Amino acid sequence: MKIIKAEKLVHEYIHRDEDNQVESIQTALDGVDIEIEKGQFVAILGHNGSGKSTLAKHMNAILEPSGGEMWVDGMDTSDEKHLWDIRQSAGMVFQNPDNQIIASVVEEDVGFGPENIGVPTDEIWERVEESLKAVGMLKFRSHSPNKLSGGQKQRVAIAGVMAMQPECIIFDEPTAMLDPNGRKEVLQAAHLLNRKKGVTVILITHYMEEVVDADRVFVMDKGKVVMQGTPREIFSQVDELKRHRLDVPQITLLADELRKSGLPIPAGILTRAELVQELCKLGHR
């Protein structure tokens, strides 16, 4: 069953002058068609300005379509009566965790969302404990978020969304402000949610290495979906990715150069282990 479906989705940012006259119109999404099944781990790739973050905001009904349609769990995002339900079905984790953390104690912050939607007190604390445990932050429940690292703060933000028990969580460039360790922590938490809890995860990113384990990848450029497929199918097209101004993982790039130089290595190598395995095969021939 589709949890996210966009059909010919258009979004225009309209810039007006002091007299409210239209100065310019920027088309951020230009006829996007996308379908995401429940339980999938989907990555949406694109360089800055490709439209991927605008698309993410439509998945949570933060933005309304200028044209076309967007459905979340079967609900039309342009229908105001569905907004409450849509935002309970699809949670959002933003780039900067400081924009999402509001309480002075970790457990209080995680419980804020469930309290707002009327969850009984006993159940709130159960959800808080379960969510913090799921992201590996239970031992920090009494800490101040200000004393946490960037990766830890982002995991608390994820727990806060988790505690509302959405079917889908959209991560809008959640690792962009983190160091390599923080990025690793957040990605592990996202994959754990997907595998253990069955939560649909949509990861918006421009880091190619983060999409290797996704079920499906969509590549955006100039407001359009220009490529889609499994990570292997996408990374098999190194030259095409470069045309869309995307960096390719170093291992994939190295394997591609070796293949072009004449070595019989398959396209779409994703990890160092895969490349070593293929090179070892050559040594035994």
C-alpha atoms as one frame of an Amber mdcrd trajectory, in Angstrom:
protein
   0.000   0.000   0.000   1.247   3.488  -0.872   1.908   5.750   2.103   3.172
   8.636  -0.064   1.984   9.421  -3.571   2.626  12.543  -5.628   1.053  13.071
  -9.020   2.261  15.902 -11.295   3.136  17.833  -8.129   4.095  21.487  -8.663
   5.286  24.025  -6.126   5.997  27.656  -6.936   7.619  30.161  -4.585   6.125
  33.571  -5.374   8.220  36.616  -4.461   6.342  39.913  -4.019   7.483  43.521
  -3.626   6.390  45.998  -0.935   3.156  46.684  -2.833   2.350  42.967  -2.942
   3.008  42.835  -6.676   4.574  39.637  -8.028   8.274  40.195  -8.685   9.254
  36.659  -9.629   8.096  33.058  -9.525  10.495  30.210  -8.776   9.341  26.716
  -9.678  10.791  24.400  -7.024   8.815  21.281  -8.032   7.915  20.726 -11.662
   5.492  17.861 -12.240   6.866  15.353  -9.700   5.463  11.801  -9.737   6.534
   9.614  -6.832   5.176   6.562  -5.020   6.461   5.137  -1.732   5.216   1.878
  -0.231   4.613   1.362   3.475   7.619  -0.084   5.278  10.200   1.011   2.677
  13.451   2.850   3.359  13.583   5.412   0.567  16.317   7.954  -0.150  15.810
  11.150  -2.136  19.053  12.555  -3.512  19.819  15.891  -5.068  22.234  18.808
  -4.909  21.241  22.060  -3.204  18.291  23.683  -4.957  17.090  20.469  -6.622
  13.702  20.620  -4.861  14.175  17.701  -2.464  13.510  19.677   0.749  10.444
  21.314  -0.797   9.170  17.833  -1.634   9.809  16.750   1.981   7.657  19.614
   3.278   4.790  18.466   1.047   4.964  14.992   2.608   4.118  16.547   5.971
   1.613  19.083   4.543   3.819  21.988   5.649   3.455  23.234   2.074   0.396
  23.050  -0.158   0.661  22.144  -3.869   0.593  24.946  -6.434  -0.504  22.268
  -8.886  -0.961  18.506  -9.017  -1.691  16.407  -5.943   0.013  14.859  -2.931
  -1.478  12.073  -0.814  -0.198  10.882   2.563  -1.679   7.580   3.739  -4.543
   8.109   1.283  -5.263  11.696   2.450  -5.084  14.717   0.130  -2.670  17.259
   1.659  -4.532  20.194   0.122  -7.674  19.301   2.100  -7.423  21.202   5.403
  -9.613  18.751   7.299  -6.884  16.103   6.911  -3.955  18.216   8.216  -4.066
  16.912  11.798  -4.225  13.278  10.684  -1.516  13.742   8.036   0.909  15.186
  10.580   0.251  12.262  12.904   0.848   9.794  10.040   4.019  11.469   8.762
   6.525  12.890  11.254   9.376  15.187  10.299  12.985  15.408  11.489  14.709
  18.583  10.325  18.311  19.475   9.573  18.979  21.362  12.806  17.880  19.496
  15.983  17.982  22.771  17.950  14.924  23.864  15.954  12.967  20.861  17.258
  14.113  20.513  20.849  12.183  22.823  23.174  12.357  21.364  26.706  15.219
  21.617  29.205  15.220  17.871  29.993  15.481  15.111  27.356  12.540  12.998
  28.546  10.251  16.027  28.787  11.103  16.993  25.236  10.323  13.507  23.912
   7.001  13.509  25.782   5.932  16.914  24.453   4.454  15.641  21.174   2.351
  12.811  22.645   1.059  15.190  25.343  -0.053  17.650  22.653  -2.107  15.003
  20.869  -3.859  13.937  24.058  -2.080  10.689  24.906  -2.801   9.597  28.547
   0.041  10.343  30.994   0.937   6.708  31.750   1.175   5.928  28.053   3.279
   9.046  27.402   5.998   7.784  29.771   5.861   4.329  28.182   6.339   5.910
  24.758   9.159   8.140  26.014  11.053   5.147  27.405  10.474   3.031  24.302
  11.489   5.828  21.914  14.646   6.760  23.799  15.606   3.086  24.005  15.078
   2.686  20.252  17.562   5.467  19.439  20.052   4.476  22.156  19.455   7.544
  24.350  17.657   6.082  27.381  20.576   6.691  29.748  20.439  10.406  28.861
  16.744  10.804  29.728  17.436  13.166  32.665  20.124  15.200  30.876  19.816
  18.700  29.488  19.776  18.650  25.647  22.268  21.537  25.725  24.927  19.187
  27.100  24.537  16.670  24.249  26.572  16.360  21.033  24.992  17.151  17.665
  24.392  13.469  16.883  22.849  12.869  20.314  20.551  15.888  19.937  19.400
  14.612  16.562  18.630  11.208  18.077  16.534  12.940  20.757  14.672  14.797
  17.995  14.030  11.440  16.277  12.760   9.973  19.581  10.392  12.935  19.948
   8.867  12.185  16.534   8.834   8.434  17.249   6.891   8.948  20.478   3.969
  10.216  18.403   4.005   6.810  16.646   3.796   7.981  13.017   3.701   5.388
  10.244   6.275   7.376   8.289   9.209   9.596   9.289  10.722  12.070   6.838
  14.342  12.971   7.565  15.141  16.282   5.855  18.958  16.313   5.595  19.276
  15.210   9.259  23.055  14.752   9.113  24.007  17.942   7.248  25.256  19.699
  10.398  26.897  16.668  12.023  30.410  15.259  12.169  31.059  11.729  10.767
  30.306  10.038  14.129  27.056  11.965  14.514  26.037  11.080  10.962  26.676
   7.405  11.659  24.587   7.503  14.879  21.592   9.119  13.167  21.669   6.761
  10.175  21.848   3.725  12.452  18.813   5.012  14.377  16.865   5.542  11.136
  17.641   2.046   9.836  16.775   0.499  13.204  13.360   2.202  13.147  12.737
   0.864   9.688  13.835  -2.711  10.374  12.586  -3.202  13.950   9.493  -0.995
  14.029   8.416  -1.192  10.391   8.354   2.607  10.146   8.517   3.948   6.585
  11.663   6.078   6.393  12.232   8.778   3.780  15.768  10.160   3.886  16.424
  13.444   2.073  20.164  13.884   1.569  22.975  14.906  -0.730  25.452  12.466
   0.837  25.696   9.555  -1.578  27.128   7.168   1.015  23.920   7.451   3.079
  21.713   5.843   0.438  23.651   2.594  -0.112  21.306   0.544   2.107  18.032
   2.087   0.903  15.310   0.000  -0.760  14.793   2.643  -3.428  16.459   5.878
  -4.496  14.983   8.890  -6.273  17.336  11.492  -7.758  16.071  15.063  -8.201
  17.375  17.913 -10.315  15.734  21.238 -11.219  12.490  20.272  -9.505  12.065
  16.974 -11.346  12.683  13.304 -10.557  15.400  12.476 -13.093  16.430   8.968
 -11.938  14.912   6.240  -9.794  15.773   2.663  -8.909  17.680   0.555  -6.401
  21.006   1.921  -5.118  22.839  -0.508  -7.405  20.846   0.610 -10.443  21.492
   4.270  -9.615  25.214   3.869  -8.886  25.675   1.884 -12.086  25.171   5.209
 -13.910  28.192   7.171 -12.717  28.332   9.552 -15.694  24.595  10.287 -15.421
  24.948  11.119 -11.713  27.805  13.493 -12.506  25.581  15.216 -15.077  23.167
  15.960 -12.252  26.029  17.470 -10.220  26.161  14.677  -7.661  29.331  13.248
  -6.166  29.664   9.491  -6.417  30.961   7.395  -3.463  34.722   6.958  -3.819
  34.493   3.158  -3.923  31.883   3.298  -6.708  34.022   5.803  -8.610  37.180
   3.679  -8.215  35.330   0.554  -9.393  33.965   2.471 -12.381  37.452   3.682
 -13.374  38.843   0.129 -13.061  36.000  -1.156 -15.235  36.643   1.527 -17.856
  40.332   0.559 -17.876  39.353  -2.960 -18.919  38.922  -4.962 -15.718  35.793
  -7.158 -15.805  34.155  -5.586 -12.729  30.350  -5.240 -12.577  28.766  -1.776
 -12.551  27.205  -0.398  -9.383  29.746  -1.466  -6.754  28.456  -0.017  -3.464
  30.947  -0.955  -0.743  34.658  -1.565  -0.183  33.909  -5.212   0.693  32.186
  -5.738  -2.679  35.112  -4.262  -4.589  37.642  -6.401  -2.679  35.524  -9.490
  -3.405  35.423  -8.723  -7.131  39.187  -8.076  -7.262  39.854 -11.344  -5.412
  37.766 -13.182  -8.012  40.033 -11.762 -10.710  43.088 -13.036  -8.823  41.727
 -16.588  -8.878  41.056 -16.637 -12.615
